[in-house]
Amino acid sequence: MQNYDAEWKDLAPRDVVARSIYHEMLTHGVTNMYLDLRSTIPEARIREHFPNIYQKCLAYGIDLTRDLVPVVPGAHYSCGGIWVDEWGLSTIDRLYAIGEVACTGLHGANRLASTSLLEGLVWGKRTAQHIVQQHPDRSAPDPALIPPWRYIGDEVPDPALIGQDMSSIKNMMWNYVGLVRTTDRLNRALRELRNLESEIERFYRSSKLTDGLIGLRNAARTAVIVTMAAWENKQSMGCHYRE
Ligand SMILES: Cc1cc2nc3c(=O)[nH]c(=O)nc-3n(C[C@H](O)[C@H](O)[C@H](O)COP(=O)(O)OP(=O)(O)OC[C@H]3O[C@@H](n4cnc5c(N)ncnc54)[C@H](O)[C@@H]3O)c2cc1C
């Protein structure tokens, strides 16, 4: 890390550390970097401070007190989402969103450690208060009044196809809309994701619905929206980085 952030080194913000690891992996053509705890933290302290991850790594044959630990950057939060106000209310009347799916404005362009769970807690409470205040007399709809789902098609979704499409979306998002975004990568992702999305939409219209198919359709839509937003945003800030 001294080559990337001489002052903060591995304590630099998470997006900086992640991009540095990614850059080293690309430069050296390797699939991971190594984390070295053994030469900086005494053995007893590693066991005492990191008991869970110590046991977890042991199960994979890695002893944190003796071995180098293979690491790669991984997505563990998202920034942005459904735009809501300070009460969790979206721009659609009576539709609320809270937690990871919501964009409350609290995090800005990056998340600081441990603010996500606090946000969920605070907005969960505020949203509940708002609903009770704004809609005191509203009761849940009578399920008997909700018409049954009408299936349009009768093709049976093939789980292998759903699995393959889902992993294509994940790979595309990781490689083209990931840590370092370029116009070429984003263009390529948009082309391929739109093709995939229209293919999935056609399939969705002609198939019996399953949880996997609904999830795949939502994933394709979300991927297109995220990629379009990344494409339009030319300014690098926080976890959105354009080269
Ligand atoms: C590895 C990792 C480490 C993290 N570390 C921290 C940390 O240290 N501190 C911190 O503050 N935050 C941390 N976060 C972020 C934090 O955990 C999340 O932001 C938070 O858990 C989001 O809560 P949520 O309730 O909004 O969403 P989730 O916890 O994702 O809950 C969504 C729920 O909806 C369910 N669901 C999905 N689809 C459907 C469907 N169609 N029908 C019914 N149910 C559905 C899911 O099964 C899930 O239970 C971490 C995240 C990760 C991945």
The ligand as an SDF file (V2000), in Angstrom:
LIG
                    3D

 53 58  0  0  0  0  0  0  0  0999 V2000
  -19.5540   -9.1690    4.2340 C   0  0  0  0  0  0  0  0  0  0  0  0
  -20.3470   -7.9880    4.7600 C   0  0  0  0  0  0  0  0  0  0  0  0
  -19.9090   -7.3120    5.8780 C   0  0  0  0  0  0  0  0  0  0  0  0
  -20.6270   -6.2290    6.3810 C   0  0  0  0  0  0  0  0  0  0  0  0
  -20.1800   -5.6020    7.5090 N   0  0  0  0  0  0  0  0  0  0  0  0
  -20.9160   -4.6000    8.0510 C   0  0  0  0  0  0  0  0  0  0  0  0
  -20.5160   -4.0010    9.2830 C   0  0  0  0  0  0  0  0  0  0  0  0
  -19.5260   -4.3810    9.9020 O   0  0  0  0  0  0  0  0  0  0  0  0
  -21.2690   -2.9790    9.7590 N   0  0  0  0  0  0  0  0  0  0  0  0
  -22.3910   -2.5120    9.1150 C   0  0  0  0  0  0  0  0  0  0  0  0
  -23.0370   -1.5980    9.5920 O   0  0  0  0  0  0  0  0  0  0  0  0
  -22.7810   -3.0840    7.9470 N   0  0  0  0  0  0  0  0  0  0  0  0
  -22.0840   -4.1110    7.3970 C   0  0  0  0  0  0  0  0  0  0  0  0
  -22.4900   -4.6740    6.2160 N   0  0  0  0  0  0  0  0  0  0  0  0
  -23.6660   -4.1350    5.5120 C   0  0  0  0  0  0  0  0  0  0  0  0
  -24.9450   -4.5590    6.2260 C   0  0  0  0  0  0  0  0  0  0  0  0
  -24.8230   -5.9160    6.6270 O   0  0  0  0  0  0  0  0  0  0  0  0
  -26.1360   -4.4200    5.2570 C   0  0  0  0  0  0  0  0  0  0  0  0
  -26.1740   -3.1030    4.7410 O   0  0  0  0  0  0  0  0  0  0  0  0
  -27.4400   -4.7170    5.9800 C   0  0  0  0  0  0  0  0  0  0  0  0
  -27.4320   -6.0220    6.5110 O   0  0  0  0  0  0  0  0  0  0  0  0
  -28.6180   -4.5580    5.0310 C   0  0  0  0  0  0  0  0  0  0  0  0
  -29.8060   -4.9100    5.7210 O   0  0  0  0  0  0  0  0  0  0  0  0
  -31.1630   -4.9680    4.9650 P   0  0  0  0  0  0  0  0  0  0  0  0
  -32.1800   -5.4460    5.9650 O   0  0  0  0  0  0  0  0  0  0  0  0
  -31.4210   -3.6950    4.2550 O   0  0  0  0  0  0  0  0  0  0  0  0
  -30.9450   -6.0490    3.8170 O   0  0  0  0  0  0  0  0  0  0  0  0
  -30.6110   -7.6020    3.9530 P   0  0  0  0  0  0  0  0  0  0  0  0
  -29.9370   -7.8980    5.2410 O   0  0  0  0  0  0  0  0  0  0  0  0
  -29.9620   -7.9760    2.6710 O   0  0  0  0  0  0  0  0  0  0  0  0
  -32.0760   -8.2430    4.0460 O   0  0  0  0  0  0  0  0  0  0  0  0
  -32.8900   -8.3990    2.9070 C   0  0  0  0  0  0  0  0  0  0  0  0
  -33.7390   -9.6300    3.1640 C   0  0  0  0  0  0  0  0  0  0  0  0
  -34.6980   -9.7620    2.1240 O   0  0  0  0  0  0  0  0  0  0  0  0
  -34.7730  -11.1220    1.7500 C   0  0  0  0  0  0  0  0  0  0  0  0
  -35.2940  -11.2070    0.3780 N   0  0  0  0  0  0  0  0  0  0  0  0
  -34.6650  -10.9270   -0.7790 C   0  0  0  0  0  0  0  0  0  0  0  0
  -35.4870  -11.1120   -1.8180 N   0  0  0  0  0  0  0  0  0  0  0  0
  -36.6770  -11.5010   -1.3150 C   0  0  0  0  0  0  0  0  0  0  0  0
  -37.9260  -11.8420   -1.8940 C   0  0  0  0  0  0  0  0  0  0  0  0
  -38.1200  -11.8060   -3.2190 N   0  0  0  0  0  0  0  0  0  0  0  0
  -38.9290  -12.2030   -1.0750 N   0  0  0  0  0  0  0  0  0  0  0  0
  -38.7570  -12.2410    0.2810 C   0  0  0  0  0  0  0  0  0  0  0  0
  -37.5770  -11.9220    0.8870 N   0  0  0  0  0  0  0  0  0  0  0  0
  -36.5730  -11.5550    0.0950 C   0  0  0  0  0  0  0  0  0  0  0  0
  -33.3600  -11.6410    1.8760 C   0  0  0  0  0  0  0  0  0  0  0  0
  -33.3330  -13.0350    2.0020 O   0  0  0  0  0  0  0  0  0  0  0  0
  -32.8980  -10.9220    3.1480 C   0  0  0  0  0  0  0  0  0  0  0  0
  -33.1870  -11.6570    4.3060 O   0  0  0  0  0  0  0  0  0  0  0  0
  -21.8040   -5.7900    5.7150 C   0  0  0  0  0  0  0  0  0  0  0  0
  -22.2460   -6.4760    4.5750 C   0  0  0  0  0  0  0  0  0  0  0  0
  -21.5330   -7.5610    4.1070 C   0  0  0  0  0  0  0  0  0  0  0  0
  -22.0440   -8.3030    2.8970 C   0  0  0  0  0  0  0  0  0  0  0  0
  1  2  1  0
  2  3  1  0
  2 52  2  0
  3  4  2  0
  4  5  1  0
  4 50  1  0
  5  6  2  0
  6  7  1  0
  6 13  1  0
  7  8  2  0
  7  9  1  0
  9 10  1  0
 10 11  2  0
 10 12  1  0
 12 13  2  0
 13 14  1  0
 14 15  1  0
 14 50  1  0
 15 16  1  0
 16 17  1  0
 16 18  1  0
 18 19  1  0
 18 20  1  0
 20 21  1  0
 20 22  1  0
 22 23  1  0
 23 24  1  0
 24 25  2  0
 24 26  1  0
 24 27  1  0
 27 28  1  0
 28 29  2  0
 28 30  1  0
 28 31  1  0
 31 32  1  0
 32 33  1  0
 33 34  1  0
 33 48  1  0
 34 35  1  0
 35 36  1  0
 35 46  1  0
 36 37  1  0
 36 45  1  0
 37 38  2  0
 38 39  1  0
 39 40  1  0
 39 45  2  0
 40 41  1  0
 40 42  2  0
 42 43  1  0
 43 44  2  0
 44 45  1  0
 46 47  1  0
 46 48  1  0
 48 49  1  0
 50 51  2  0
 51 52  1  0
 52 53  1  0
M  END
$$$$
